[in-house]
Amino acid sequence: MNRLLAIAAAALTLTSCTLIDRDKNPYESPFYAKYLTTGSELDAAIAATLEALRQNPGSPSLHNELGSLLVQKGFPKDAEREFERAIDADRTFYPAWYNLGLIRASNDDGIGARRAFRNTIEHKPGHAQALFELGLIEEKRRHHQSAVALYAKAYRINPALMSVRVNPRILDSKLTHLALLEMYPAEHERRSMQFQGAPPGWQDRTEEPHPAPSPQAPAETIVTPAPPTTEPATQPVKPPAE
């Protein structure tokens, strides 16, 4: 009997501790805080974001920022938790959905990654990177037709994704050539349309014609009359003396 009471008391103690931990602010002393001692810019950024979250724990952008920093620090599980907290704070915050998809894809959680990327596109239609990542998932599932369509749409929205420097994961796909063929008809039609502008000197008839500039009137010439000439009076001519 005493043994049963002791077990029950221990269970109650553990339960109370669990409740206390749930109520505790997770940013007071997180597990990874003890590793922020290198003096690096990354550690300083994590510490600053933690402090900001202590003041504003409901900010989705701060949760997302902390998650991105923790990935760089090498704590992917803690990063995934931060992306989830960002989404809990705002279900429409698509950057956190995309980042969560990347984390889950790296953990071979295809179902979770697919859901996260689809939510990214739902809240941010035309998100080219999410479309490309969905294409990779569909290709891995051997749904090649769906993958090619997703790749083609992503490349049309952001052609830079076809560059290895911008998007190294393009090397993970074996369907890029098919995506380019999928894109070709629309791209060829668009580029072959040579639209013309108005020819030089064209004037729209709906507009009032501009009056032609009047020729410059010559400057008025002011003629100053010459002063009158005073001629001597004419003297009578005397006849010569005989």
Secondary structure, DSSP 8 states (H G I E B T S, - for coil): -HHHHHHHHHHHHHHHHHHHHHHS-TTSS-GGGGG--S--HHHHHHHHHHHHHHH-TT-HHHHHHHHHHHHHHT-HHHHHHHHHHHHHH-TT-HHHHHHHHHHHHHTT-HHHHHHHHHHHHHHSTT-HHHHHHHHHHHHHTT-HHHHHHHHHHHHHH-GGGGSTTT-GGGGG-S-HHHHHHHHHHHHHHHHH-------TT---TTS-----------------------------------
